[in-house]
């Protein structure tokens, strides 16, 4: 179903946020841990009619999914995309941003049987969730399919040959689609829309790399004669149009007026009590936020409230789930199995099973990393716990917004860690509430990003030779390897790019081409320029073990590692720890 436009469901827990908070404060504390309670009022929605260009079969599919009438901001963004303008919709959590791209994309796919579309998201969970929503609409001829690291090889061949709506991520575009673009030429030649979901997560150096990937994608599309429209979806950020242009390289129309309804939210700032142990030089130490969140999650599960607890690390997710299960087994053994951990590193079938169980109500409590922060549709959640300030106001509101979907009232609790920043925030609520969120900062002109990117371009395409105006070589621009001429002499940044390009080619000699055009050897340059760091995976015995590669830090995979809140005998290591 489209995100944020869901039918109201009956809650498992019958208590209001005020009653839940009263129960949590009733626990025995020497002092009241609540430093501030902020009541965010409910909001009414503004509905509009379906646009005239939307076909009846698409509208009927949305109505069957529970979307009887769209909200004003959804149609505003969809109209801009349908008119051929790149657009960014930056509205609050659960505001139905998915329909803003689904409506024009599905309409185009049905109107033109040869058109294709690409959906990009930073997490596999969100891609699977959106793919499930599109498949559930049951529109003929769309042929939506996922293309990520979990996709089997034979299925990837089918996706390249037959899928018209591909759900992937920037890593796969960088490592698979762009290096092998000749095998995707039929798809790229007809590419009409590119959806970049949760684009506020592409920031910093990582965001600069993603910006380079999207520009390479545009160059390849230009070679095959297509100019796709970019539709970006973001949480509420400052200057969304500027952020979208930095990310995609195209001017974008910003849609920021949120017309969706919203239930009331009770937001609590919680400071754990001082512990019995003393710190350095006898300084008092507060109870760990992870331990406090575990106790709060136990109380909320006992109250029958469906709760999501966000923690800062994978290890903390396992620890909170294990501690909560142990506490529940002592007082309500039948509820111990209704709590689980969720994090990156699980097998794909395990992640999908946890998502289904949380969505159906089989699970009452989940301890998760930010892998569940972005956009996954989970209706009927009553509360969200945050173990420490996540570092950005945008992430804070994104995580807190997981509860209260479908117009429900919600409870959000920020549990402070024992550090100066968290302590300041819980005692100065004005630093959180009523303040604008941060802008998404990235630098698409970073020469240390563009140097390796220039190597990854490989053979010059038609776009490089000036056949597409958007990428035509500018007069006076020096070619790589000729740092003394043209623009390089006047532009120090361009000279840095040329130097880095030459250095990258020396490090990756397999990328240099022979005179006849073929590559030397079987080296893939993209494999040496990852957008993210490699992470080892802990897998249960008999569940498709992924042995750690040589060169991975030994501390990440070790015998006795914890997997899904249970101690497992992990694979041994045949190399010393660094």
Secondary structure as a PSIPRED ss2 file (coil, helix, strand):
# PSIPRED VFORMAT (PSIPRED V4.0)

   1 X C   1.000  0.000  0.000
   2 X C   1.000  0.000  0.000
   3 X C   1.000  0.000  0.000
   4 X C   1.000  0.000  0.000
   5 X C   1.000  0.000  0.000
   6 X C   1.000  0.000  0.000
   7 X C   1.000  0.000  0.000
   8 X C   1.000  0.000  0.000
   9 X C   1.000  0.000  0.000
  10 X C   1.000  0.000  0.000
  11 X C   1.000  0.000  0.000
  12 X C   1.000  0.000  0.000
  13 X C   1.000  0.000  0.000
  14 X C   1.000  0.000  0.000
  15 X C   1.000  0.000  0.000
  16 X C   1.000  0.000  0.000
  17 X H   0.000  1.000  0.000
  18 X H   0.000  1.000  0.000
  19 X H   0.000  1.000  0.000
  20 X H   0.000  1.000  0.000
  21 X H   0.000  1.000  0.000
  22 X H   0.000  1.000  0.000
  23 X H   0.000  1.000  0.000
  24 X H   0.000  1.000  0.000
  25 X H   0.000  1.000  0.000
  26 X C   1.000  0.000  0.000
  27 X C   1.000  0.000  0.000
  28 X C   1.000  0.000  0.000
  29 X C   1.000  0.000  0.000
  30 X C   1.000  0.000  0.000
  31 X C   1.000  0.000  0.000
  32 X C   1.000  0.000  0.000
  33 X C   1.000  0.000  0.000
  34 X E   0.000  0.000  1.000
  35 X E   0.000  0.000  1.000
  36 X E   0.000  0.000  1.000
  37 X E   0.000  0.000  1.000
  38 X E   0.000  0.000  1.000
  39 X E   0.000  0.000  1.000
  40 X E   0.000  0.000  1.000
  41 X C   1.000  0.000  0.000
  42 X C   1.000  0.000  0.000
  43 X E   0.000  0.000  1.000
  44 X C   1.000  0.000  0.000
  45 X C   1.000  0.000  0.000
  46 X C   1.000  0.000  0.000
  47 X E   0.000  0.000  1.000
  48 X C   1.000  0.000  0.000
  49 X C   1.000  0.000  0.000
  50 X C   1.000  0.000  0.000
  51 X C   1.000  0.000  0.000
  52 X C   1.000  0.000  0.000
  53 X C   1.000  0.000  0.000
  54 X C   1.000  0.000  0.000
  55 X C   1.000  0.000  0.000
  56 X H   0.000  1.000  0.000
  57 X H   0.000  1.000  0.000
  58 X H   0.000  1.000  0.000
  59 X H   0.000  1.000  0.000
  60 X H   0.000  1.000  0.000
  61 X H   0.000  1.000  0.000
  62 X H   0.000  1.000  0.000
  63 X H   0.000  1.000  0.000
  64 X H   0.000  1.000  0.000
  65 X C   1.000  0.000  0.000
  66 X C   1.000  0.000  0.000
  67 X C   1.000  0.000  0.000
  68 X C   1.000  0.000  0.000
  69 X C   1.000  0.000  0.000
  70 X C   1.000  0.000  0.000
  71 X E   0.000  0.000  1.000
  72 X H   0.000  1.000  0.000
  73 X H   0.000  1.000  0.000
  74 X H   0.000  1.000  0.000
  75 X H   0.000  1.000  0.000
  76 X H   0.000  1.000  0.000
  77 X H   0.000  1.000  0.000
  78 X H   0.000  1.000  0.000
  79 X H   0.000  1.000  0.000
  80 X H   0.000  1.000  0.000
  81 X H   0.000  1.000  0.000
  82 X H   0.000  1.000  0.000
  83 X C   1.000  0.000  0.000
  84 X C   1.000  0.000  0.000
  85 X C   1.000  0.000  0.000
  86 X C   1.000  0.000  0.000
  87 X E   0.000  0.000  1.000
  88 X E   0.000  0.000  1.000
  89 X E   0.000  0.000  1.000
  90 X E   0.000  0.000  1.000
  91 X C   1.000  0.000  0.000
  92 X C   1.000  0.000  0.000
  93 X C   1.000  0.000  0.000
  94 X C   1.000  0.000  0.000
  95 X C   1.000  0.000  0.000
  96 X C   1.000  0.000  0.000
  97 X H   0.000  1.000  0.000
  98 X H   0.000  1.000  0.000
  99 X H   0.000  1.000  0.000
 100 X H   0.000  1.000  0.000
 101 X H   0.000  1.000  0.000
 102 X H   0.000  1.000  0.000
 103 X H   0.000  1.000  0.000
 104 X H   0.000  1.000  0.000
 105 X H   0.000  1.000  0.000
 106 X H   0.000  1.000  0.000
 107 X H   0.000  1.000  0.000
 108 X H   0.000  1.000  0.000
 109 X H   0.000  1.000  0.000
 110 X H   0.000  1.000  0.000
 111 X H   0.000  1.000  0.000
 112 X C   1.000  0.000  0.000
 113 X C   1.000  0.000  0.000
 114 X C   1.000  0.000  0.000
 115 X C   1.000  0.000  0.000
 116 X E   0.000  0.000  1.000
 117 X E   0.000  0.000  1.000
 118 X E   0.000  0.000  1.000
 119 X E   0.000  0.000  1.000
 120 X E   0.000  0.000  1.000
 121 X C   1.000  0.000  0.000
 122 X C   1.000  0.000  0.000
 123 X C   1.000  0.000  0.000
 124 X H   0.000  1.000  0.000
 125 X H   0.000  1.000  0.000
 126 X H   0.000  1.000  0.000
 127 X H   0.000  1.000  0.000
 128 X H   0.000  1.000  0.000
 129 X H   0.000  1.000  0.000
 130 X H   0.000  1.000  0.000
 131 X H   0.000  1.000  0.000
 132 X H   0.000  1.000  0.000
 133 X H   0.000  1.000  0.000
 134 X H   0.000  1.000  0.000
 135 X H   0.000  1.000  0.000
 136 X H   0.000  1.000  0.000
 137 X C   1.000  0.000  0.000
 138 X C   1.000  0.000  0.000
 139 X C   1.000  0.000  0.000
 140 X C   1.000  0.000  0.000
 141 X C   1.000  0.000  0.000
 142 X C   1.000  0.000  0.000
 143 X C   1.000  0.000  0.000
 144 X E   0.000  0.000  1.000
 145 X E   0.000  0.000  1.000
 146 X E   0.000  0.000  1.000
 147 X C   1.000  0.000  0.000
 148 X C   1.000  0.000  0.000
 149 X C   1.000  0.000  0.000
 150 X C   1.000  0.000  0.000
 151 X C   1.000  0.000  0.000
 152 X C   1.000  0.000  0.000
 153 X H   0.000  1.000  0.000
 154 X H   0.000  1.000  0.000
 155 X H   0.000  1.000  0.000
 156 X H   0.000  1.000  0.000
 157 X H   0.000  1.000  0.000
 158 X H   0.000  1.000  0.000
 159 X H   0.000  1.000  0.000
 160 X H   0.000  1.000  0.000
 161 X H   0.000  1.000  0.000
 162 X H   0.000  1.000  0.000
 163 X C   1.000  0.000  0.000
 164 X C   1.000  0.000  0.000
 165 X E   0.000  0.000  1.000
 166 X E   0.000  0.000  1.000
 167 X E   0.000  0.000  1.000
 168 X E   0.000  0.000  1.000
 169 X C   1.000  0.000  0.000
 170 X H   0.000  1.000  0.000
 171 X H   0.000  1.000  0.000
 172 X H   0.000  1.000  0.000
 173 X H   0.000  1.000  0.000
 174 X H   0.000  1.000  0.000
 175 X H   0.000  1.000  0.000
 176 X H   0.000  1.000  0.000
 177 X H   0.000  1.000  0.000
 178 X C   1.000  0.000  0.000
 179 X C   1.000  0.000  0.000
 180 X C   1.000  0.000  0.000
 181 X H   0.000  1.000  0.000
 182 X H   0.000  1.000  0.000
 183 X H   0.000  1.000  0.000
 184 X H   0.000  1.000  0.000
 185 X H   0.000  1.000  0.000
 186 X H   0.000  1.000  0.000
 187 X H   0.000  1.000  0.000
 188 X H   0.000  1.000  0.000
 189 X H   0.000  1.000  0.000
 190 X C   1.000  0.000  0.000
 191 X E   0.000  0.000  1.000
 192 X E   0.000  0.000  1.000
 193 X E   0.000  0.000  1.000
 194 X E   0.000  0.000  1.000
 195 X E   0.000  0.000  1.000
 196 X E   0.000  0.000  1.000
 197 X C   1.000  0.000  0.000
 198 X C   1.000  0.000  0.000
 199 X H   0.000  1.000  0.000
 200 X H   0.000  1.000  0.000
 201 X H   0.000  1.000  0.000
 202 X C   1.000  0.000  0.000
 203 X C   1.000  0.000  0.000
 204 X H   0.000  1.000  0.000
 205 X H   0.000  1.000  0.000
 206 X H   0.000  1.000  0.000
 207 X H   0.000  1.000  0.000
 208 X H   0.000  1.000  0.000
 209 X H   0.000  1.000  0.000
 210 X H   0.000  1.000  0.000
 211 X H   0.000  1.000  0.000
 212 X H   0.000  1.000  0.000
 213 X H   0.000  1.000  0.000
 214 X H   0.000  1.000  0.000
 215 X H   0.000  1.000  0.000
 216 X H   0.000  1.000  0.000
 217 X H   0.000  1.000  0.000
 218 X H   0.000  1.000  0.000
 219 X H   0.000  1.000  0.000
 220 X H   0.000  1.000  0.000
 221 X H   0.000  1.000  0.000
 222 X H   0.000  1.000  0.000
 223 X H   0.000  1.000  0.000
 224 X C   1.000  0.000  0.000
 225 X C   1.000  0.000  0.000
 226 X C   1.000  0.000  0.000
 227 X C   1.000  0.000  0.000
 228 X C   1.000  0.000  0.000
 229 X E   0.000  0.000  1.000
 230 X E   0.000  0.000  1.000
 231 X E   0.000  0.000  1.000
 232 X E   0.000  0.000  1.000
 233 X E   0.000  0.000  1.000
 234 X E   0.000  0.000  1.000
 235 X C   1.000  0.000  0.000
 236 X C   1.000  0.000  0.000
 237 X C   1.000  0.000  0.000
 238 X E   0.000  0.000  1.000
 239 X C   1.000  0.000  0.000
 240 X H   0.000  1.000  0.000
 241 X H   0.000  1.000  0.000
 242 X H   0.000  1.000  0.000
 243 X H   0.000  1.000  0.000
 244 X H   0.000  1.000  0.000
 245 X H   0.000  1.000  0.000
 246 X H   0.000  1.000  0.000
 247 X H   0.000  1.000  0.000
 248 X H   0.000  1.000  0.000
 249 X C   1.000  0.000  0.000
 250 X C   1.000  0.000  0.000
 251 X C   1.000  0.000  0.000
 252 X C   1.000  0.000  0.000
 253 X E   0.000  0.000  1.000
 254 X E   0.000  0.000  1.000
 255 X E   0.000  0.000  1.000
 256 X C   1.000  0.000  0.000
 257 X C   1.000  0.000  0.000
 258 X C   1.000  0.000  0.000
 259 X C   1.000  0.000  0.000
 260 X C   1.000  0.000  0.000
 261 X C   1.000  0.000  0.000
 262 X E   0.000  0.000  1.000
 263 X C   1.000  0.000  0.000
 264 X C   1.000  0.000  0.000
 265 X E   0.000  0.000  1.000
 266 X E   0.000  0.000  1.000
 267 X E   0.000  0.000  1.000
 268 X E   0.000  0.000  1.000
 269 X E   0.000  0.000  1.000
 270 X E   0.000  0.000  1.000
 271 X E   0.000  0.000  1.000
 272 X C   1.000  0.000  0.000
 273 X C   1.000  0.000  0.000
 274 X E   0.000  0.000  1.000
 275 X E   0.000  0.000  1.000
 276 X E   0.000  0.000  1.000
 277 X E   0.000  0.000  1.000
 278 X E   0.000  0.000  1.000
 279 X C   1.000  0.000  0.000
 280 X H   0.000  1.000  0.000
 281 X H   0.000  1.000  0.000
 282 X H   0.000  1.000  0.000
 283 X C   1.000  0.000  0.000
 284 X E   0.000  0.000  1.000
 285 X E   0.000  0.000  1.000
 286 X E   0.000  0.000  1.000
 287 X C   1.000  0.000  0.000
 288 X C   1.000  0.000  0.000
 289 X H   0.000  1.000  0.000
 290 X H   0.000  1.000  0.000
 291 X H   0.000  1.000  0.000
 292 X H   0.000  1.000  0.000
 293 X H   0.000  1.000  0.000
 294 X H   0.000  1.000  0.000
 295 X H   0.000  1.000  0.000
 296 X H   0.000  1.000  0.000
 297 X H   0.000  1.000  0.000
 298 X H   0.000  1.000  0.000
 299 X H   0.000  1.000  0.000
 300 X H   0.000  1.000  0.000
 301 X H   0.000  1.000  0.000
 302 X H   0.000  1.000  0.000
 303 X C   1.000  0.000  0.000
 304 X C   1.000  0.000  0.000
 305 X C   1.000  0.000  0.000
 306 X C   1.000  0.000  0.000
 307 X E   0.000  0.000  1.000
 308 X E   0.000  0.000  1.000
 309 X E   0.000  0.000  1.000
 310 X E   0.000  0.000  1.000
 311 X C   1.000  0.000  0.000
 312 X C   1.000  0.000  0.000
 313 X C   1.000  0.000  0.000
 314 X H   0.000  1.000  0.000
 315 X H   0.000  1.000  0.000
 316 X H   0.000  1.000  0.000
 317 X H   0.000  1.000  0.000
 318 X H   0.000  1.000  0.000
 319 X H   0.000  1.000  0.000
 320 X H   0.000  1.000  0.000
 321 X H   0.000  1.000  0.000
 322 X H   0.000  1.000  0.000
 323 X H   0.000  1.000  0.000
 324 X H   0.000  1.000  0.000
 325 X H   0.000  1.000  0.000
 326 X H   0.000  1.000  0.000
 327 X H   0.000  1.000  0.000
 328 X H   0.000  1.000  0.000
 329 X H   0.000  1.000  0.000
 330 X H   0.000  1.000  0.000
 331 X H   0.000  1.000  0.000
 332 X C   1.000  0.000  0.000
 333 X H   0.000  1.000  0.000
 334 X H   0.000  1.000  0.000
 335 X H   0.000  1.000  0.000
 336 X H   0.000  1.000  0.000
 337 X H   0.000  1.000  0.000
 338 X H   0.000  1.000  0.000
 339 X E   0.000  0.000  1.000
 340 X E   0.000  0.000  1.000
 341 X E   0.000  0.000  1.000
 342 X E   0.000  0.000  1.000
 343 X C   1.000  0.000  0.000
 344 X C   1.000  0.000  0.000
 345 X C   1.000  0.000  0.000
 346 X C   1.000  0.000  0.000
 347 X C   1.000  0.000  0.000
 348 X H   0.000  1.000  0.000
 349 X H   0.000  1.000  0.000
 350 X H   0.000  1.000  0.000
 351 X H   0.000  1.000  0.000
 352 X H   0.000  1.000  0.000
 353 X H   0.000  1.000  0.000
 354 X H   0.000  1.000  0.000
 355 X H   0.000  1.000  0.000
 356 X H   0.000  1.000  0.000
 357 X H   0.000  1.000  0.000
 358 X H   0.000  1.000  0.000
 359 X H   0.000  1.000  0.000
 360 X H   0.000  1.000  0.000
 361 X C   1.000  0.000  0.000
 362 X C   1.000  0.000  0.000
 363 X C   1.000  0.000  0.000
 364 X C   1.000  0.000  0.000
 365 X E   0.000  0.000  1.000
 366 X E   0.000  0.000  1.000
 367 X E   0.000  0.000  1.000
 368 X E   0.000  0.000  1.000
 369 X C   1.000  0.000  0.000
 370 X H   0.000  1.000  0.000
 371 X H   0.000  1.000  0.000
 372 X H   0.000  1.000  0.000
 373 X C   1.000  0.000  0.000
 374 X C   1.000  0.000  0.000
 375 X C   1.000  0.000  0.000
 376 X C   1.000  0.000  0.000
 377 X C   1.000  0.000  0.000
 378 X C   1.000  0.000  0.000
 379 X C   1.000  0.000  0.000
 380 X C   1.000  0.000  0.000
 381 X C   1.000  0.000  0.000
 382 X C   1.000  0.000  0.000
 383 X E   0.000  0.000  1.000
 384 X E   0.000  0.000  1.000
 385 X E   0.000  0.000  1.000
 386 X E   0.000  0.000  1.000
 387 X E   0.000  0.000  1.000
 388 X C   1.000  0.000  0.000
 389 X C   1.000  0.000  0.000
 390 X C   1.000  0.000  0.000
 391 X C   1.000  0.000  0.000
 392 X C   1.000  0.000  0.000
 393 X H   0.000  1.000  0.000
 394 X H   0.000  1.000  0.000
 395 X H   0.000  1.000  0.000
 396 X H   0.000  1.000  0.000
 397 X H   0.000  1.000  0.000
 398 X H   0.000  1.000  0.000
 399 X H   0.000  1.000  0.000
 400 X H   0.000  1.000  0.000
 401 X C   1.000  0.000  0.000
 402 X C   1.000  0.000  0.000
 403 X C   1.000  0.000  0.000
 404 X C   1.000  0.000  0.000
 405 X C   1.000  0.000  0.000
 406 X C   1.000  0.000  0.000
 407 X C   1.000  0.000  0.000
 408 X C   1.000  0.000  0.000
 409 X C   1.000  0.000  0.000
 410 X E   0.000  0.000  1.000
 411 X E   0.000  0.000  1.000
 412 X E   0.000  0.000  1.000
 413 X E   0.000  0.000  1.000
 414 X E   0.000  0.000  1.000
 415 X E   0.000  0.000  1.000
 416 X E   0.000  0.000  1.000
 417 X C   1.000  0.000  0.000
 418 X C   1.000  0.000  0.000
 419 X C   1.000  0.000  0.000
 420 X H   0.000  1.000  0.000
 421 X H   0.000  1.000  0.000
 422 X H   0.000  1.000  0.000
 423 X H   0.000  1.000  0.000
 424 X H   0.000  1.000  0.000
 425 X H   0.000  1.000  0.000
 426 X H   0.000  1.000  0.000
 427 X H   0.000  1.000  0.000
 428 X C   1.000  0.000  0.000
 429 X H   0.000  1.000  0.000
 430 X H   0.000  1.000  0.000
 431 X H   0.000  1.000  0.000
 432 X C   1.000  0.000  0.000
 433 X C   1.000  0.000  0.000
 434 X C   1.000  0.000  0.000
 435 X C   1.000  0.000  0.000
 436 X C   1.000  0.000  0.000
 437 X C   1.000  0.000  0.000
 438 X C   1.000  0.000  0.000
 439 X E   0.000  0.000  1.000
 440 X C   1.000  0.000  0.000
 441 X C   1.000  0.000  0.000
 442 X C   1.000  0.000  0.000
 443 X C   1.000  0.000  0.000
 444 X C   1.000  0.000  0.000
 445 X C   1.000  0.000  0.000
 446 X C   1.000  0.000  0.000
 447 X H   0.000  1.000  0.000
 448 X H   0.000  1.000  0.000
 449 X H   0.000  1.000  0.000
 450 X H   0.000  1.000  0.000
 451 X H   0.000  1.000  0.000
 452 X H   0.000  1.000  0.000
 453 X H   0.000  1.000  0.000
 454 X H   0.000  1.000  0.000
 455 X H   0.000  1.000  0.000
 456 X H   0.000  1.000  0.000
 457 X C   1.000  0.000  0.000
 458 X C   1.000  0.000  0.000
 459 X C   1.000  0.000  0.000
 460 X C   1.000  0.000  0.000
 461 X C   1.000  0.000  0.000
 462 X C   1.000  0.000  0.000
 463 X C   1.000  0.000  0.000
 464 X C   1.000  0.000  0.000
 465 X C   1.000  0.000  0.000
 466 X C   1.000  0.000  0.000
 467 X C   1.000  0.000  0.000
 468 X C   1.000  0.000  0.000
 469 X H   0.000  1.000  0.000
 470 X H   0.000  1.000  0.000
 471 X H   0.000  1.000  0.000
 472 X C   1.000  0.000  0.000
 473 X C   1.000  0.000  0.000
 474 X C   1.000  0.000  0.000
 475 X C   1.000  0.000  0.000
 476 X C   1.000  0.000  0.000
 477 X C   1.000  0.000  0.000
 478 X C   1.000  0.000  0.000
 479 X C   1.000  0.000  0.000
 480 X C   1.000  0.000  0.000
 481 X C   1.000  0.000  0.000
 482 X C   1.000  0.000  0.000
 483 X C   1.000  0.000  0.000
 484 X C   1.000  0.000  0.000
 485 X C   1.000  0.000  0.000
 486 X C   1.000  0.000  0.000
 487 X H   0.000  1.000  0.000
 488 X H   0.000  1.000  0.000
 489 X H   0.000  1.000  0.000
 490 X H   0.000  1.000  0.000
 491 X C   1.000  0.000  0.000
 492 X H   0.000  1.000  0.000
 493 X H   0.000  1.000  0.000
 494 X H   0.000  1.000  0.000
 495 X H   0.000  1.000  0.000
 496 X H   0.000  1.000  0.000
 497 X H   0.000  1.000  0.000
 498 X H   0.000  1.000  0.000
 499 X H   0.000  1.000  0.000
 500 X H   0.000  1.000  0.000
 501 X H   0.000  1.000  0.000
 502 X H   0.000  1.000  0.000
 503 X H   0.000  1.000  0.000
 504 X H   0.000  1.000  0.000
 505 X H   0.000  1.000  0.000
 506 X H   0.000  1.000  0.000
 507 X H   0.000  1.000  0.000
 508 X C   1.000  0.000  0.000
 509 X H   0.000  1.000  0.000
 510 X H   0.000  1.000  0.000
 511 X H   0.000  1.000  0.000
 512 X C   1.000  0.000  0.000
 513 X E   0.000  0.000  1.000
 514 X C   1.000  0.000  0.000
 515 X C   1.000  0.000  0.000
 516 X C   1.000  0.000  0.000
 517 X C   1.000  0.000  0.000
 518 X C   1.000  0.000  0.000
 519 X E   0.000  0.000  1.000
 520 X C   1.000  0.000  0.000
 521 X C   1.000  0.000  0.000
 522 X C   1.000  0.000  0.000
 523 X C   1.000  0.000  0.000
 524 X C   1.000  0.000  0.000
 525 X H   0.000  1.000  0.000
 526 X H   0.000  1.000  0.000
 527 X H   0.000  1.000  0.000
 528 X H   0.000  1.000  0.000
 529 X C   1.000  0.000  0.000
 530 X C   1.000  0.000  0.000
 531 X C   1.000  0.000  0.000
 532 X C   1.000  0.000  0.000
 533 X C   1.000  0.000  0.000
 534 X C   1.000  0.000  0.000
 535 X C   1.000  0.000  0.000
 536 X C   1.000  0.000  0.000
 537 X C   1.000  0.000  0.000
 538 X C   1.000  0.000  0.000
 539 X C   1.000  0.000  0.000
 540 X C   1.000  0.000  0.000
 541 X C   1.000  0.000  0.000
 542 X C   1.000  0.000  0.000
 543 X C   1.000  0.000  0.000
 544 X C   1.000  0.000  0.000
 545 X C   1.000  0.000  0.000
 546 X C   1.000  0.000  0.000
 547 X C   1.000  0.000  0.000
 548 X C   1.000  0.000  0.000
 549 X C   1.000  0.000  0.000
 550 X C   1.000  0.000  0.000
 551 X C   1.000  0.000  0.000
 552 X C   1.000  0.000  0.000
 553 X C   1.000  0.000  0.000
 554 X C   1.000  0.000  0.000
 555 X C   1.000  0.000  0.000
 556 X C   1.000  0.000  0.000
 557 X C   1.000  0.000  0.000
 558 X C   1.000  0.000  0.000
 559 X C   1.000  0.000  0.000
 560 X C   1.000  0.000  0.000
 561 X C   1.000  0.000  0.000
 562 X E   0.000  0.000  1.000
 563 X E   0.000  0.000  1.000
 564 X C   1.000  0.000  0.000
 565 X C   1.000  0.000  0.000
 566 X E   0.000  0.000  1.000
 567 X E   0.000  0.000  1.000
 568 X C   1.000  0.000  0.000
 569 X C   1.000  0.000  0.000
 570 X C   1.000  0.000  0.000
 571 X C   1.000  0.000  0.000
 572 X C   1.000  0.000  0.000
 573 X C   1.000  0.000  0.000
 574 X C   1.000  0.000  0.000
 575 X C   1.000  0.000  0.000
 576 X C   1.000  0.000  0.000
 577 X C   1.000  0.000  0.000
 578 X C   1.000  0.000  0.000
